[in-house]
Amino acid sequence: MIPAHKLFAVRLGSSGMKVSKIILGCTVYGSSDWYSWVQNEEESIKQIKAAYDLGINTFDTANIYSNGQSEVVLGKAIKQHDLLREKIVVMTKVFHPVTQSMNERIPGRASALADSNGYVNQYGLSRKHIFDSVKKSLDRLQLDYVDVLHCHEFDSETPIHETMQALHDVVTAGYVRYIGMSTCRAWQCTSVLSLTLMLCYALNHHLTPFVAVENDYNLLYREDENELFPALKHFGVSSVPWSTLASGAVILPLQLPKTVQRGIIRLSRGDSYICLCIMLLTPLPTSRVEVIASRRNITMTQVAVAWSLSREGVCALVINASSTGKLLDAVGGLNVVLTPNEIQYLEEPYSPQKLRC
């Protein structure tokens, strides 16, 4: 078992706040009415408490997860188990609309569709929506403030100065402590231009800067190393990958029949990110994870976690675990230190991938 204090040793970006190296992702907690693989309230609360008992002090949710129910469940877990507010770090996100029904899924980037369905001003990164969304998130969480507010996506329709001023103002109003970005695609960011402009605007106007970016990064998809990571290093912003296991593609033993693989793999989100296709197109990195796991007598998950945390600029990982056993497995990866030769062996077969959008 990992001593709890080892999970609390990482500063988030250039801030003074520390987060656990494993951050509990709350995508899988809320309501199965949203997606069948989501845990319902009772089981979700148990797993959140189990994570806290393991020494995980950081919880990552979003207004859109289970259409708001993920925030509700996290808030209930904090209350029911009397988790001391000063000991935990709560992250949530703003951008997408929370709709009237679990079955009504409208991405925030589809502005015309959102407007036509009655969600005018209920998505994006406008000043109005940021303030409205944060207040509703706090109500669902039953909290006075969140520690980190991530912009779930970049909003090309709202001026950067409006977004950055609003984010600064929710901080000065006491609703939020720090801000960050999530799902930042390289083509959106200067390739990193949008992120750079947002950071520069904040710094030049003495506004609150981003401290972290949650990004899509794993052994099968490493495109952020080219442009995003250098930009983050320059600005003192941490990378917090949310796809360490690529929804299981990184850790599936290749000897499994394809019918079994298809039964195990699920869509990680409601979009085109199908990790089975990724694994079948890039089997060599996955097979090498399996080889090292076998040699070291550890699990493939622990190899993937150890590799991710070995990358410069990566300070912590968002892990979505559907069971306490899987969470324990990921936490065990904190004990693993890969050798330079093992890291080279894992990375050697990688070939550039098409940028995701």
C-alpha positions as a Markdown table, in Angstrom:
| # | Residue | x | y | z |
|---|---|---|---|---|
| 1 | Met | 0.0 | 0.0 | 0.0 |
| 2 | Ile | 1.2 | 3.5 | -0.8 |
| 3 | Pro | 1.7 | 5.7 | 2.2 |
| 4 | Ala | -1.0 | 8.5 | 1.9 |
| 5 | His | 1.5 | 11.3 | 2.1 |
| 6 | Lys | 3.2 | 10.2 | -1.1 |
| 7 | Leu | 0.1 | 11.1 | -3.0 |
| 8 | Phe | 0.3 | 14.7 | -1.8 |
| 9 | Ala | 3.6 | 15.9 | -3.1 |
| 10 | Val | 3.0 | 17.6 | -6.4 |
| 11 | Arg | 2.5 | 21.3 | -6.9 |
| 12 | Leu | 0.0 | 22.2 | -9.6 |
| 13 | Gly | 1.8 | 24.3 | -12.2 |
| 14 | Ser | 3.4 | 27.4 | -10.7 |
| 15 | Ser | 0.8 | 27.7 | -7.9 |
| 16 | Gly | 1.4 | 26.9 | -4.3 |
| 17 | Met | -1.3 | 24.3 | -4.1 |
| 18 | Lys | -0.5 | 20.6 | -4.1 |
| 19 | Val | -2.5 | 17.8 | -5.6 |
| 20 | Ser | -2.3 | 14.0 | -5.3 |
| 21 | Lys | -0.4 | 12.4 | -8.2 |
| 22 | Ile | -3.5 | 10.3 | -8.9 |
| 23 | Ile | -6.6 | 12.5 | -9.3 |
| 24 | Leu | -9.9 | 10.7 | -9.1 |
| 25 | Gly | -11.8 | 11.3 | -12.3 |
| 26 | Cys | -15.5 | 11.5 | -11.7 |
| 27 | Thr | -16.7 | 10.9 | -15.2 |
| 28 | Val | -17.8 | 7.4 | -14.2 |
| 29 | Tyr | -19.8 | 8.6 | -11.1 |
| 30 | Gly | -23.3 | 10.0 | -11.4 |
| 31 | Ser | -26.1 | 8.2 | -13.2 |
| 32 | Ser | -26.3 | 5.3 | -15.5 |
| 33 | Asp | -29.1 | 7.2 | -17.3 |
| 34 | Trp | -26.3 | 9.2 | -18.9 |
| 35 | Tyr | -24.3 | 6.3 | -20.1 |
| 36 | Ser | -24.7 | 2.6 | -19.1 |
| 37 | Trp | -21.1 | 2.4 | -17.8 |
| 38 | Val | -21.6 | 5.2 | -15.2 |
| 39 | Gln | -21.9 | 4.1 | -11.5 |
| 40 | Asn | -25.0 | 5.2 | -9.7 |
| 41 | Glu | -25.0 | 7.3 | -6.6 |
| 42 | Glu | -24.6 | 4.6 | -3.8 |
| 43 | Glu | -21.6 | 2.9 | -5.5 |
| 44 | Ser | -20.1 | 6.2 | -6.6 |
| 45 | Ile | -20.1 | 7.6 | -3.0 |
| 46 | Lys | -18.4 | 4.4 | -1.8 |
| 47 | Gln | -15.7 | 4.6 | -4.4 |
| 48 | Ile | -15.1 | 8.3 | -3.7 |
| 49 | Lys | -14.6 | 7.5 | 0.0 |
| 50 | Ala | -12.3 | 4.6 | -0.9 |
| 51 | Ala | -10.2 | 7.0 | -2.9 |
| 52 | Tyr | -10.0 | 9.4 | -0.1 |
| 53 | Asp | -8.9 | 6.7 | 2.3 |
| 54 | Leu | -6.1 | 5.7 | -0.1 |
| 55 | Gly | -4.7 | 9.2 | 0.2 |
| 56 | Ile | -6.2 | 10.7 | -2.9 |
| 57 | Asn | -7.1 | 14.3 | -2.1 |
| 58 | Thr | -8.0 | 15.6 | -5.5 |
| 59 | Phe | -11.3 | 15.0 | -7.4 |
| 60 | Asp | -12.0 | 16.0 | -11.0 |
| 61 | Thr | -15.6 | 16.4 | -12.2 |
| 62 | Ala | -17.5 | 18.7 | -14.7 |
| 63 | Asn | -20.9 | 20.3 | -15.0 |
| 64 | Ile | -21.7 | 18.1 | -18.0 |
| 65 | Tyr | -20.8 | 14.7 | -16.4 |
| 66 | Ser | -24.1 | 12.8 | -16.0 |
| 67 | Asn | -25.7 | 16.1 | -16.8 |
| 68 | Gly | -24.8 | 17.6 | -13.5 |
| 69 | Gln | -25.3 | 14.4 | -11.4 |
| 70 | Ser | -21.6 | 13.8 | -11.1 |
| 71 | Glu | -21.2 | 17.1 | -9.2 |
| 72 | Val | -24.2 | 16.2 | -7.0 |
| 73 | Val | -22.8 | 12.8 | -6.1 |
| 74 | Leu | -19.3 | 14.2 | -5.3 |
| 75 | Gly | -20.9 | 16.8 | -3.1 |
| 76 | Lys | -22.9 | 14.2 | -1.3 |
| 77 | Ala | -19.8 | 12.1 | -0.8 |
| 78 | Ile | -18.0 | 15.0 | 0.7 |
| 79 | Lys | -20.9 | 15.7 | 3.1 |
| 80 | Gln | -21.8 | 12.2 | 4.0 |
| 81 | His | -18.2 | 11.2 | 4.9 |
| 82 | Asp | -17.3 | 14.5 | 6.4 |
| 83 | Leu | -14.3 | 15.1 | 4.1 |
| 84 | Leu | -12.6 | 18.1 | 5.5 |
| 85 | Arg | -12.7 | 20.9 | 2.9 |
| 86 | Glu | -9.2 | 22.1 | 3.6 |
| 87 | Lys | -7.8 | 18.6 | 3.0 |
| 88 | Ile | -9.4 | 18.1 | -0.5 |
| 89 | Val | -9.0 | 19.7 | -3.9 |
| 90 | Val | -12.2 | 19.9 | -6.0 |
| 91 | Met | -11.9 | 20.5 | -9.8 |
| 92 | Thr | -14.8 | 21.1 | -12.1 |
| 93 | Lys | -15.3 | 22.5 | -15.6 |
| 94 | Val | -17.3 | 25.1 | -17.6 |
| 95 | Phe | -18.2 | 25.1 | -21.3 |
| 96 | His | -21.0 | 22.6 | -22.2 |
| 97 | Pro | -24.7 | 23.1 | -21.5 |
| 98 | Val | -26.4 | 21.1 | -18.7 |
| 99 | Thr | -29.6 | 20.1 | -20.5 |
| 100 | Gln | -33.1 | 19.4 | -19.2 |
| 101 | Ser | -32.8 | 15.7 | -19.8 |
| 102 | Met | -30.1 | 13.0 | -19.6 |
| 103 | Asn | -31.0 | 12.0 | -23.2 |
| 104 | Glu | -30.5 | 15.5 | -24.6 |
| 105 | Arg | -26.8 | 15.8 | -25.3 |
| 106 | Ile | -25.8 | 19.0 | -27.0 |
| 107 | Pro | -22.1 | 19.8 | -27.2 |
| 108 | Gly | -21.3 | 23.4 | -26.4 |
| 109 | Arg | -19.4 | 23.8 | -29.7 |
| 110 | Ala | -22.7 | 23.2 | -31.6 |
| 111 | Ser | -23.9 | 26.8 | -30.8 |
| 112 | Ala | -26.7 | 26.9 | -33.4 |
| 113 | Leu | -28.1 | 23.6 | -32.2 |
| 114 | Ala | -27.9 | 24.7 | -28.6 |
| 115 | Asp | -29.6 | 28.0 | -29.4 |
| 116 | Ser | -32.4 | 26.3 | -31.3 |
| 117 | Asn | -33.1 | 24.0 | -28.4 |
| 118 | Gly | -33.5 | 26.8 | -25.9 |
| 119 | Tyr | -29.9 | 26.9 | -24.5 |
| 120 | Val | -29.0 | 30.5 | -25.5 |
| 121 | Asn | -26.2 | 31.8 | -23.2 |
| 122 | Gln | -26.0 | 28.4 | -21.4 |
| 123 | Tyr | -22.7 | 27.2 | -23.0 |
| 124 | Gly | -19.3 | 28.5 | -24.0 |
| 125 | Leu | -17.0 | 30.9 | -22.2 |
| 126 | Ser | -18.9 | 34.1 | -22.1 |
| 127 | Arg | -18.9 | 36.1 | -18.9 |
| 128 | Lys | -22.5 | 35.4 | -18.4 |
| 129 | His | -22.2 | 31.6 | -18.8 |
| 130 | Ile | -19.0 | 31.4 | -16.7 |
| 131 | Phe | -20.7 | 33.0 | -13.7 |
| 132 | Asp | -24.0 | 31.2 | -14.1 |
| 133 | Ser | -22.3 | 27.8 | -14.6 |
| 134 | Val | -20.0 | 28.2 | -11.6 |
| 135 | Lys | -22.8 | 29.2 | -9.3 |
| 136 | Lys | -24.9 | 26.1 | -10.4 |
| 137 | Ser | -21.9 | 23.9 | -10.0 |
| 138 | Leu | -21.4 | 25.1 | -6.4 |
| 139 | Asp | -25.0 | 24.5 | -5.7 |
| 140 | Arg | -24.8 | 20.9 | -7.0 |
| 141 | Leu | -21.5 | 20.3 | -5.1 |
| 142 | Gln | -22.9 | 22.0 | -1.9 |
| 143 | Leu | -19.6 | 23.9 | -1.7 |
| 144 | Asp | -18.7 | 27.6 | -1.3 |
| 145 | Tyr | -15.9 | 27.4 | -3.8 |
| 146 | Val | -14.0 | 25.0 | -6.1 |
| 147 | Asp | -10.3 | 24.8 | -6.1 |
| 148 | Val | -9.8 | 24.6 | -9.9 |
| 149 | Leu | -12.1 | 25.6 | -12.7 |
| 150 | His | -11.1 | 24.2 | -16.0 |
| 151 | Cys | -12.4 | 25.6 | -19.3 |
| 152 | His | -13.6 | 22.3 | -20.9 |
| 153 | Glu | -12.9 | 23.5 | -24.4 |
| 154 | Phe | -11.7 | 26.7 | -26.2 |
| 155 | Asp | -14.5 | 29.0 | -27.2 |
| 156 | Ser | -13.7 | 30.6 | -30.6 |
| 157 | Glu | -16.9 | 32.7 | -30.5 |
| 158 | Thr | -16.1 | 34.7 | -27.3 |
| 159 | Pro | -13.3 | 37.2 | -27.2 |
| 160 | Ile | -10.3 | 36.1 | -25.2 |
| 161 | His | -10.3 | 39.2 | -23.1 |
| 162 | Glu | -13.9 | 38.6 | -22.0 |
| 163 | Thr | -13.2 | 35.0 | -21.0 |
| 164 | Met | -9.9 | 35.7 | -19.1 |
| 165 | Gln | -11.5 | 38.7 | -17.3 |
| 166 | Ala | -14.5 | 36.6 | -16.3 |
| 167 | Leu | -12.3 | 33.8 | -15.1 |
| 168 | His | -10.2 | 36.3 | -13.0 |
| 169 | Asp | -13.4 | 37.7 | -11.6 |
| 170 | Val | -14.8 | 34.4 | -10.4 |
| 171 | Val | -11.5 | 34.0 | -8.6 |
| 172 | Thr | -11.6 | 37.4 | -7.0 |
| 173 | Ala | -15.3 | 36.8 | -6.1 |
| 174 | Gly | -14.2 | 33.8 | -4.0 |
| 175 | Tyr | -16.0 | 31.2 | -6.1 |
| 176 | Val | -12.8 | 29.7 | -7.6 |
| 177 | Arg | -9.2 | 29.5 | -6.4 |
| 178 | Tyr | -7.3 | 28.6 | -9.6 |
| 179 | Ile | -8.1 | 28.2 | -13.3 |
| 180 | Gly | -7.0 | 25.8 | -16.0 |
| 181 | Met | -7.8 | 24.4 | -19.4 |
| 182 | Ser | -9.1 | 21.0 | -20.5 |
| 183 | Thr | -9.1 | 19.1 | -23.8 |
| 184 | Cys | -6.8 | 21.6 | -25.5 |
| 185 | Arg | -6.1 | 20.5 | -29.0 |
| 186 | Ala | -2.8 | 21.4 | -30.5 |
| 187 | Trp | -4.4 | 22.9 | -33.6 |
| 188 | Gln | -6.3 | 25.3 | -31.3 |
| 189 | Cys | -3.4 | 26.2 | -29.3 |
| 190 | Thr | -0.3 | 28.2 | -32.1 |
| 191 | Ser | -0.3 | 25.5 | -32.9 |
| 192 | Val | -0.9 | 26.4 | -29.3 |
| 193 | Leu | -1.7 | 30.0 | -30.3 |
| 194 | Ser | -5.1 | 30.2 | -28.5 |
| 195 | Leu | -3.7 | 29.0 | -25.2 |
| 196 | Thr | -0.6 | 31.2 | -25.6 |
| 197 | Leu | -2.8 | 34.3 | -26.3 |
| 198 | Met | -5.0 | 33.5 | -23.3 |
| 199 | Leu | -1.9 | 33.1 | -21.0 |
| 200 | Cys | -0.2 | 36.2 | -22.4 |
| 201 | Tyr | -3.4 | 38.3 | -22.0 |
| 202 | Ala | -3.7 | 37.2 | -18.4 |
| 203 | Leu | -0.1 | 38.0 | -17.6 |
| 204 | Asn | 0.0 | 41.3 | -19.4 |
| 205 | His | -3.2 | 42.5 | -17.7 |
| 206 | His | -2.3 | 41.1 | -14.2 |
| 207 | Leu | -5.2 | 38.5 | -14.4 |
| 208 | Thr | -5.3 | 35.0 | -13.0 |
| 209 | Pro | -3.3 | 32.7 | -15.2 |
| 210 | Phe | -3.9 | 29.0 | -15.9 |
| 211 | Val | -2.0 | 26.6 | -13.6 |
| 212 | Ala | -2.9 | 23.3 | -15.5 |
| 213 | Val | -4.1 | 21.8 | -18.7 |
| 214 | Glu | -5.9 | 18.5 | -18.7 |
| 215 | Asn | -4.9 | 16.9 | -22.0 |
| 216 | Asp | -5.3 | 13.7 | -24.1 |
| 217 | Tyr | -1.9 | 12.0 | -23.7 |
| 218 | Asn | -0.7 | 8.4 | -23.4 |
| 219 | Leu | 1.6 | 5.9 | -25.0 |
| 220 | Leu | -0.6 | 5.6 | -28.0 |
| 221 | Tyr | -1.1 | 9.4 | -28.5 |
| 222 | Arg | 1.8 | 11.7 | -27.8 |
| 223 | Glu | 1.3 | 14.6 | -30.2 |
| 224 | Asp | 1.2 | 17.1 | -27.4 |
| 225 | Glu | 5.0 | 16.6 | -27.0 |
| 226 | Asn | 5.5 | 18.6 | -30.2 |
| 227 | Glu | 4.0 | 22.0 | -29.3 |
| 228 | Leu | 1.7 | 22.0 | -26.3 |
| 229 | Phe | 4.3 | 20.7 | -23.8 |
| 230 | Pro | 7.0 | 23.3 | -24.7 |
| 231 | Ala | 4.4 | 26.1 | -24.3 |
| 232 | Leu | 3.2 | 24.7 | -20.9 |
| 233 | Lys | 6.8 | 24.6 | -19.7 |
| 234 | His | 7.4 | 28.2 | -20.8 |
| 235 | Phe | 4.4 | 29.4 | -18.9 |
| 236 | Gly | 4.9 | 27.2 | -15.8 |
| 237 | Val | 1.7 | 25.3 | -16.5 |
| 238 | Ser | 1.3 | 21.6 | -15.5 |
| 239 | Ser | 0.1 | 18.9 | -17.8 |
| 240 | Val | -2.6 | 16.6 | -16.2 |
| 241 | Pro | -3.4 | 13.8 | -18.7 |
| 242 | Trp | -6.9 | 12.4 | -18.5 |
| 243 | Ser | -6.3 | 9.4 | -20.9 |
| 244 | Thr | -3.4 | 7.5 | -19.4 |
| 245 | Leu | -4.9 | 4.1 | -20.3 |
| 246 | Ala | -6.7 | 5.3 | -23.5 |
| 247 | Ser | -9.9 | 3.8 | -22.1 |
| 248 | Gly | -8.2 | 0.5 | -21.7 |
| 249 | Ala | -6.5 | 0.3 | -25.1 |
| 250 | Val | -3.0 | 0.6 | -23.5 |
| 251 | Ile | -3.5 | -2.3 | -21.1 |
| 252 | Leu | -5.4 | -4.9 | -23.1 |
| 253 | Pro | -3.3 | -8.1 | -23.5 |
| 254 | Leu | -3.0 | -8.7 | -27.3 |
| 255 | Gln | -3.5 | -12.4 | -27.1 |
| 256 | Leu | -7.2 | -11.8 | -26.2 |
| 257 | Pro | -9.5 | -12.7 | -29.1 |
| 258 | Lys | -10.8 | -9.7 | -31.0 |
| 259 | Thr | -14.4 | -10.6 | -30.0 |
| 260 | Val | -13.3 | -10.4 | -26.3 |
| 261 | Gln | -11.5 | -7.1 | -27.0 |
| 262 | Arg | -14.6 | -5.6 | -28.5 |
| 263 | Gly | -16.6 | -6.8 | -25.5 |
| 264 | Ile | -14.2 | -5.1 | -23.1 |
| 265 | Ile | -13.5 | -1.8 | -24.9 |
| 266 | Arg | -16.2 | 0.8 | -24.7 |
| 267 | Leu | -16.4 | 4.4 | -26.0 |
| 268 | Ser | -14.6 | 6.7 | -23.5 |
| 269 | Arg | -16.9 | 9.6 | -24.4 |
| 270 | Gly | -19.8 | 10.2 | -26.7 |
| 271 | Asp | -17.5 | 11.1 | -29.6 |
| 272 | Ser | -15.3 | 9.4 | -32.2 |
| 273 | Tyr | -12.5 | 8.4 | -29.8 |
| 274 | Ile | -12.7 | 4.6 | -30.2 |
| 275 | Cys | -9.7 | 3.2 | -28.4 |
| 276 | Leu | -10.1 | -0.3 | -29.9 |
| 277 | Cys | -9.2 | 1.2 | -33.3 |
| 278 | Ile | -6.2 | 2.9 | -31.7 |
| 279 | Met | -5.0 | -0.3 | -30.2 |
| 280 | Leu | -5.4 | -2.4 | -33.4 |
| 281 | Leu | -3.6 | 0.3 | -35.4 |
| 282 | Thr | -0.7 | 0.5 | -32.9 |
| 283 | Pro | -0.3 | -2.9 | -31.4 |
| 284 | Leu | 3.5 | -2.7 | -30.8 |
| 285 | Pro | 3.4 | -0.1 | -28.0 |
| 286 | Thr | 0.7 | -2.1 | -26.3 |
| 287 | Ser | 2.6 | -5.3 | -26.6 |
| 288 | Arg | 5.7 | -3.7 | -25.1 |
| 289 | Val | 3.7 | -2.5 | -22.1 |
| 290 | Glu | 2.7 | -6.2 | -21.6 |
| 291 | Val | 6.4 | -7.3 | -21.9 |
| 292 | Ile | 7.6 | -4.9 | -19.2 |
| 293 | Ala | 4.7 | -5.7 | -16.9 |
| 294 | Ser | 5.6 | -9.4 | -17.2 |
| 295 | Arg | 9.3 | -8.8 | -16.6 |
| 296 | Arg | 8.7 | -6.6 | -13.6 |
| 297 | Asn | 5.8 | -8.8 | -12.2 |
| 298 | Ile | 3.5 | -5.7 | -12.1 |
| 299 | Thr | 0.4 | -4.9 | -14.0 |
| 300 | Met | 0.1 | -3.1 | -17.4 |
| 301 | Thr | -1.8 | -0.3 | -15.7 |
| 302 | Gln | 1.1 | 0.3 | -13.4 |
| 303 | Val | 3.5 | 0.4 | -16.3 |
| 304 | Ala | 1.3 | 3.0 | -18.1 |
| 305 | Val | 1.0 | 5.1 | -14.9 |
| 306 | Ala | 4.7 | 5.0 | -14.3 |
| 307 | Trp | 5.5 | 6.0 | -17.9 |
| 308 | Ser | 3.1 | 8.9 | -17.8 |
| 309 | Leu | 4.4 | 10.3 | -14.6 |
| 310 | Ser | 8.0 | 10.0 | -15.9 |
| 311 | Arg | 7.3 | 12.6 | -18.6 |
| 312 | Glu | 8.6 | 16.1 | -18.1 |
| 313 | Gly | 5.8 | 18.5 | -17.3 |
| 314 | Val | 3.3 | 15.9 | -16.3 |
| 315 | Cys | 2.5 | 16.4 | -12.6 |
| 316 | Ala | -0.5 | 14.2 | -12.0 |
| 317 | Leu | -3.0 | 11.9 | -13.8 |
| 318 | Val | -6.7 | 11.9 | -13.9 |
| 319 | Ile | -7.8 | 8.3 | -13.4 |
| 320 | Asn | -11.4 | 7.2 | -14.0 |
| 321 | Ala | -11.8 | 3.9 | -12.2 |
| 322 | Ser | -15.0 | 1.9 | -12.3 |
| 323 | Ser | -14.0 | -0.1 | -9.2 |
| 324 | Thr | -11.9 | 0.2 | -6.1 |
| 325 | Gly | -9.7 | -2.6 | -7.3 |
| 326 | Lys | -8.8 | -0.7 | -10.5 |
| 327 | Leu | -8.1 | 2.4 | -8.5 |
| 328 | Leu | -5.7 | 0.4 | -6.2 |
| 329 | Asp | -4.0 | -0.9 | -9.3 |
| 330 | Ala | -3.4 | 2.6 | -10.7 |
| 331 | Val | -2.2 | 3.8 | -7.3 |
| 332 | Gly | 0.3 | 0.9 | -7.3 |
| 333 | Gly | 1.9 | 2.5 | -10.3 |
| 334 | Leu | 3.3 | 5.2 | -8.0 |
| 335 | Asn | 5.7 | 2.7 | -6.6 |
| 336 | Val | 7.1 | 1.9 | -10.1 |
| 337 | Val | 10.2 | 3.7 | -11.5 |
| 338 | Leu | 11.0 | 2.7 | -15.0 |
| 339 | Thr | 14.6 | 2.6 | -16.2 |
| 340 | Pro | 15.7 | 4.9 | -19.1 |
| 341 | Asn | 16.0 | 1.7 | -21.2 |
| 342 | Glu | 12.5 | 0.7 | -20.4 |
| 343 | Ile | 11.2 | 4.1 | -21.2 |
| 344 | Gln | 13.0 | 4.0 | -24.6 |
| 345 | Tyr | 11.7 | 0.5 | -25.2 |
| 346 | Leu | 8.1 | 1.7 | -24.6 |
| 347 | Glu | 8.4 | 4.9 | -26.8 |
| 348 | Glu | 10.5 | 3.5 | -29.7 |
| 349 | Pro | 7.6 | 2.2 | -31.8 |
| 350 | Tyr | 5.5 | 5.3 | -31.7 |
| 351 | Ser | 4.6 | 7.0 | -34.9 |
| 352 | Pro | 2.9 | 10.4 | -35.4 |
| 353 | Gln | -0.9 | 10.4 | -35.2 |
| 354 | Lys | -3.5 | 12.5 | -36.8 |
| 355 | Leu | -4.4 | 15.4 | -34.5 |
| 356 | Arg | -7.7 | 14.8 | -32.7 |
| 357 | Cys | -10.4 | 17.4 | -32.8 |
